[in-house]
Structure formats: C-alpha cells, structure tokens
Amino acid sequence: MVNTASIAILMWLAASPAGGSTPELTLADALAELDHRSLALAQARSRADEASALTRQSVAALLPTLSAQATYLRNSDAAVFAIPAAPGAPAGPPRVIQPLESTTVTGSARVPLVVPNAWFDLAAARDSARGAGRSADAARLALRIGFAQAAYLSAAAEETVGASDRAVTNAAELVRSAERRVAAGTAAPLDALKARTELVRRESDLVGARAGLARSLLALGVLLGREGPLRVTVPPVDATPAPELEEPGAALWGEALGHRPEIAAEQARVRAAEAGVRSAWARLAPQLSASGAVFSSDEPFPTGEKDGWRATIDLTWALYDGGFRYGKRRQADAQLAGARAGAEAQRLAVLQEVEDARRDLAVARERLRLAETQVRLAGDTAASARRSFEAGVASSLDVIDANDRLYGAETGLADARARLAQARLDLARALGREI
C-alpha cells in the first residue's frame, strides 16, 4: 500500500527528475542559515532568555520600590474642632478632625538595606541563567552536528542513486548481450529472461534510491525551517589520518572538559544550588529596610497642614514561620546534592563519548579503506564477467552475481563515506569543537 508521503515523493521526483529545481547551499552557508532559522534552536534560546528574565526579577528584591496612590474619601459627617483662644489672644484656625470630602495623593518609596537571602537568590539566578545559556550552546552544537550528519547522509543517498543508475545501465547491457547471444543461438532463452528479471530488480532499486534521496533532501529543508527540499553540498570524505587519534587520551579529555558547553552548564547549576543553600541559611537573619512617603490633600490634616512627609526604619526578624525556612533549607540541600551528582555524571558521560568517538572514527576510517578496495575489485570482477559472457565462457548468472557485488560495493562505499563523516562530526561534538 502506497501512503501519502510516498506519493508526494514520487510526484516530486517526476516533476524534477534531475533535481535542477531544488535549491542548493554549501554546508557552511546552510549552517549559517541554521543558526538564524532553526525552530529547535529558537526554542532553546527562548529558554535561555526566560532564565535571564528570572535574574532581572531577582534583582528587584535589592532595588528601591516606588509607588503612587490617589484616594478620594467621603464621610457621612464632618467634624471640625475649634481651638479656644487664650484670654486676650485671637482665636486660632479650626482643626479638621474628619472632613466631609477629601482627596489625598501619596507617593511612597521603600529601600531595602540589609536583605541577606536576596543577595544569594540573585547569585543563584545569575548562575542558573549562565547554565541555561550554556545549555542553549550545547543544543546549538548538537543541532549543527546533526544537520551536518544529515547532509552527509543525503550525499550518500545521491551516491546510491548514482550506483543504482549504473546498475540499471549494466543490467540493460546484459539484456542486450543476452538477446544477441540468444539470437545467435549460442545461449538459451532462459539467459535473456534472467537478464530482464535482473533489469526490473535494478529499476526497482533505482526508484527506492530516488525516493530515499527525496526524503533526505526534504528533511534538510525542514531542518532549516523551509517547506521544500534542499540540497547541501558537503566537502569530500577520504580516509586521511585523523590527528585526534594520535593524541593521548588525557589531552582530549582535558579539551572536552574545558570546551563542552554541557560541562559548563552543569557547573553553573552546581554554583546556583550552592547559592540556594546560602540563601536558605540567610533567611534566618533579620532584614532591614527604610521607607518614606510624601502626601498632599485638598483638606487640611489635624495638624492644620495640607501636605507632609514621613520616614521609617524597619527591622524585621521572623522568629517562627511554621517551618517554611527549614523546609526551604532541606530543599536547597537536596538540590545541591542532585546538581553535584548531575555534574559528575555529565563529566563521566563526556569522557565516555570522547573514547567512543575516537574508536568509531578509527573503525570508520578502516571501513572506508576496505570499501574503496572492494569497489575496485568488484569493478574488475564485473568487467571480467561481462567479457567472459560475451566470449561464451561465463553464464548470465556469473554476470548478474558480479553486477550485484559491484552494486553492493558501491552502495557500501557511499555508506562508509557517510559513516566516516559522521564519526568525525561525533568526535568534534564530543570535544566541544565548533564546526
């Protein structure tokens, strides 16, 4: 049963058999575009921005706060008190105890002077923001590595299409050769039937290879936030020696631990957790703040003035809060233990990734060397089998088997090149290197 995706791929193949309408970018240009258009990277950066915004919120606890208030008041009754005058002195102005109506405007300011836990909360927020930023860097590096690996897989898919094309050509040549021999009476009709069967099989392989290529091109476009397929040209891959394989493991471990953003992110989380513990202890200390206000009313106050100001120094010491601070401290201790365990686990994982990547790179280099040798031998064998068949000393099955081995060797070579490129990229990611 053919699904909708397969139909769409076949329609795209029919519309552009040569792929001429497919946009094309170099790997460097595609990676630059990936930094700006990747939706996954935009999500990672948004999480880092969110953590940065939490830092700004933590700063607020250490900065002055300003507020303004306007109040309209109407009482059921007014009360005015007249101060009796001393004998021989003029009467003083009446004092308003309760005005019937009044409008008052007040401006207030509060300045925190000593807030120990807020200092540590700010330090924790800053370290958390740094950790989120480094996590975004890790996501960017992983995304770029993954895109480059997908580009090399797409290049391997194109090589597979080329190998399938050549296999179809070889099968068609075998059909023509078999039909000539049948017509000359030097071969049985069964040879021509076998050759035509092989041609159909190779044409089927070609259709599948082209469909796989279409999928890989479409995947590259989607990774860049595009709706259509995209072809990415990649640098050639060969089995040249890798300097990383000659370096001692300790040197590579040091490079990885110093450059991997995941390590920096975990270290920042540990520092944030340590600041959280100090903040929990600081909640036991008193807090000191100062506040002031200015006010004005359209009706005089009992002092006889219509405006005034006041200032206060406030010392607050929570003696018992139901155990909230003790629970906060236990939570902070647990978070610190988890952060330290996570940092150590990440360190060990990085060391394992470096060693695995080195081993995989060595294996991939050797496999590519062997695949290149296999292609040369299979090519010579296929050519010899075709000549022998034309001379009547080999059967069509010998040619079919030789062509099949050549096709397998060529597709294996394409896969070996892609795997070597992927292994190099995996090692670059394990070491924290930019690509």
N, C-alpha and C positions, 0 to 999 in steps of 0.2 A: 504494500500500500504506500503510495507516494503522499507525503504530508505537504502542508502549505509551504514550509521553508524550502523543501526540495524543489517544488515547482517554481518558487521565486528565484532560486539559484539557477535553475535551468533556463528560465526566461532571461536572466541577466547574461548568462553565457551565450544565448542565442543572439541577444542584442549587441554584444561586443565580443565576438569570438577571439579577437586579437588583443582585447584588453586596452585598446587605444583610448577609450573614453574614460578610463579610470585615472583619477588624479594620482600624481606621483610626487613623493618627497624623499629627500635623503634622510638617513637615520638622525643626523644632527638636527635638521630642521624639524623633523617630527617630534623629537624630544623637547625642543624649544616650544613648540606648539602645545605639547602635552602639559607643560608647566602652567600654561595660561588657560587651557580649555578643558582639562580633565575634571569631570564631575566628582570623581572619587577624591581627587586632591583638594578640590574646593571644600568638600565636607571635612577633610582632615584639618584644613586651615581654619575653617569656621569653629572647630572645637578648640583650637589654639587661641583664637580671638575671644571665644567665650571665657576661657581661663584667664586671659588678660583683663577682661572686664571685671572678673571677680577680684582681681588685685586692686582695681580702682575703687571697688566697693569697700575693701578692707582699709584703704587709706582714709575713708570718710570718718572712721571712728577716731582718728587722731587730728582732724581738722576742725576749725570752728564751724558752728552752725548758726545761720541767721534765719529769722522768721519775722513775719509781719502779721498783724491781726487788727481787724476793724470790728467794733462791736456797737450795735445800736440797742439801747435799753429804754423800756418804758415801764414805769411803776404805776401801781394803782393810785398811789397818793404821793405827794411831795412833802418833804419835811425840811424846814429851814429854821435854823437856830440863831437867834439874835443875841450877841454877847452884850450883857448890860454894861453900860459905861460907868466909869468911876465918877464920883461927885466932882462936878466942875469940868469933866473931860467930855469931848464929843463922842457920840456913840460909834462903835466900830461897825464894820460891814457885816451883814448877816452871813452865817455859815450854812452851806447846803449840806444837810445830812443825807437826804435822799431826794435826788431830782426827779421830777415827773418824767422827763425825757432826757436822754444824753447819748452822744456819740463819742466813742473813745477809740483812738488809734494807738497801737502799741508796737514797738519794734524791739526784738529780743536777740541777744547773742549769747552763745554758750561756748566756752573754750575749754577743752579737756587739757588738764595739766599733767596728771600722772595716771596713765591707763596701761599698766604693765602688759596685760594679756593682749591688748590691741597691737602692741609692737610685734609680739611674736605671731599673732594672726596675720599681720602684714607680711612678715618674713615667710610664713608658710604659703601664703597666697602667691608671693613672687616666685618661690621655688616651684610651686605647682604650675604656674604659668610657663616657667622655663621648661619643665618636664613636658608640658603639652606641646610647646614649640618644638622640642626635640623629637617628640612622637610624630609630629607633622613632618619633620625632616625625614624620619625613618619611613613614613608612608610614602613620601615623595621618592626616596631612593628605591624602595621596593617596587613602586609603580613604574619608574623608569626602567628598572631591570626587567620587570615583567613585560613591558612594552617591547624592549629590545629583543627579548627572547621570542616574543610572538612574531616580531619582524623576521627573525632568522627562521622560524618555523614556516612563515609564509614564503620565504625564499626557497626553503626546502620543498615546499609544495609546488613551486614553479619548476624546480628541477625535476620533480616527479612527473609533472605534466610533460616536460621535455623528454624524459625517459620513456613515458608512455607513447608519445608521438613516434619516437624512434622504434619502439617495439611494434607499433602498428605498421610502420614502414617495412620493418624486417619481416613481419608476418605476411604483408601483402606481397613482398618479393618472393617469399616461399610459396605462396599460392600460384604466382605466375610461373615460377620454376617447376612446381609440381605439375601444373597443367601442361607445360611444354613437354615434360617427360611422359605424361600420360598420352598426349597426342602423338609422341614419337614411339610409343609402345614400349618404352624402357621402364615404366613404373605402373603400378596398379592404380585404378581409380580411387582406391582407399587412401592413397597418399594425398591426392588433391582434396578429398573430403576432410582428412585430418588437418591439412593446412588451412582450409576455410574455417574449420572449427576454431583453430588457434587464432585466426584473424578476428573472429567475433569476440573471443575472450579478451584479446588485447584492446579492441574497441570499447568493450565494457570497462576495462581498467582505465582507459583514457577518459571516459565520461565521469567515472568516480574521482579521478585525479583532478579534473577540471572543477568538479563540484567542491572538492576539498579546498582547492585554491580559492574559489569564490567565497567560501565561508571564512577563510583566513583573511582575505582582503576586507571583507565586511567587518570582521572583528577588529581589525586595525582601525578602521574608520570610526567604529563605535567607541573604542578606547580614547580617541581624540575628540569625542563629542560630535562627530559627524553622522549624518544619516546614511551615507552611501559608502561604497568600498573605497579603499585607499591602498596604493602600492608604495611600499617603503623600500628603497634601495639600501643595502647594507654592505659594509666592507667585506672583501673576500676573506674566506676562512682557510687557513692552512695549518699544517702540523708543526709550525715553528716552535722551538723550545720556549717554555714559559719560565721567565726568571724567578717567578714566585716559587717554583718547585725546587729551585736551588737554594733558597734562603732557609736558614734554620727555623724550626717551628716557633721558637721563643720570640724571634724577631717579628714574625707575622702575628703572633698572639698580642704582642705589645702594640702593633699597629692597629689591630682590630679593636682592642680595648680602648685605645685612645681616639679612634675615629668613628666607631659605631654610634649613631645617634640613640639607639636603644639603651646603651650603657649610660650615656649622659642623662637620658630621661629617667632611668631608674635611680641614678644617684641624686637627681633633683627631687624625686619623690621621697627618698630617704631623708634628705635635708628638710623637706616640708613636714614630714612626720616628726622629726626631732623638734622642729619649731612648734608643732602642735602639742607635744608633750610639755615644752616650756610654757606654752600659753595656758595649758590646763593647770599647771602649778601656779602661774601668776594670777589666776582667778581668785586665789586665796588672799591676795593682797588688797588693801584698800585702794580706792580711786579718788582722785582729787580733780575738781573742775571749778571753773569760775563762770559766772553768768552775769549779764547786765541787761537792763531794759530801759527804754525811754518811752514816755506815754504822753498823750495830749487828749483833752476832752473839750467839748464846747460848753460844758458846765463846770464850774469850779469844784474842786475836791474839798473835803473838810478843812484842808489847810488854807483854803482860800485861793490856791493857785490852780490854773488850768492845765499845766504840764509839769513834768517832773522826771526823775530817774531813780533807779535803784540798782545796787550791785551786791552779789553774794559770792561767798566762797563755800563750796560744798565738799564735804568729806564723806564718802560712802564706803561702808565696810559691811559686806554681807557676812553675818556670823553663822547663819544656817539657812540653806536654801532647799531643804528637803533631800539633800544628797546629790543634787544635779552636778556640782563641781567634781565630786568624787567619781561619779559615773563618767563624766567627761574625761577625767584623767585616765581611767581604765580603758576607755575607748581609744585615747591617744596612744597609750602603751601598746595596745593590740595592733593599731595601725602601723606603729613603728616596727614592731616585730615582723608584720607582714611585708612591709616595704623592704626591710633588710633581707628577708628571705627571697623576695622577688628579685632584688638586685643580684644576689649571689646566683640564683637560678639563671638569670639572664647572662651573667658572666660565663657560667659553665656552658650555656647553650651557644654562646658566640664562639668559644674555643672549639666546641664540637663542630660547628658549622665551618670553621676555618679548615679543620683537619678533613672533614668530609669533602669540602670543595676542592682541596688540594688532591685528594685521592681521585675524585671524579674527573678532575682535569687531566691527570696522568692517564687514566683509563681512556678518556675520550680522545686524547692525542694518539694513543696507540691504536685505537679502533679506526680512526681516520686513516692512519698509515696503512693498516691492513685492508681497509675498504678501497683505497686507491690501488693497491696491488691487486686486489680481487677484480676490480674493474678492468685493469689491463689484461689480466689472464683470461677473464671471461670474454673480453672483446676478441682476443686472439683465438680463443676456442670457437666462438660463434663464426668468425670469418673462415676458419679452417673447416668447420662443419658445413657451411654453405658451399665451399669449393668442393668438398668431398661429395656432397649431394649432387652437384652439377656433374661431377665426374662419374656418378653412379656407384660410388664405393661406400656411401653412407645413406641411411634411410631418413625419411622425413621426421621420424621420431628423434633422431640424433640432432637434427637442426632445431626442432621445437625445444628439446631439452637445453641446447646451447643458448638459444634465444631467451629462454626462461631464466637461465642462470645469469645472462647478461642483464636482463631487466631487473632481476633481484639485486645484482651487484650495483647497478646504477642508482636504484632507489635506496639501497643501503648506504651508498656514498653520500647521497643528499641528506639522509638521516644522520650520518656520522658528522657531517659538517655542522648541521644544526645543533647536535648534541655537544660538539666541541665549543661552539659559540656560547651555548647555554652554560656550559661548565665554566668558561672564563668569566661570564657575567655573574654566575653564582659566587665565584671566588672574589670578584670585585665587591659584591654586596657583603660578603662575609667580612671583608677587610674594611668596609665603610668607605670605599673609594667612589668618587663621582665619575659618572660616565657621560 
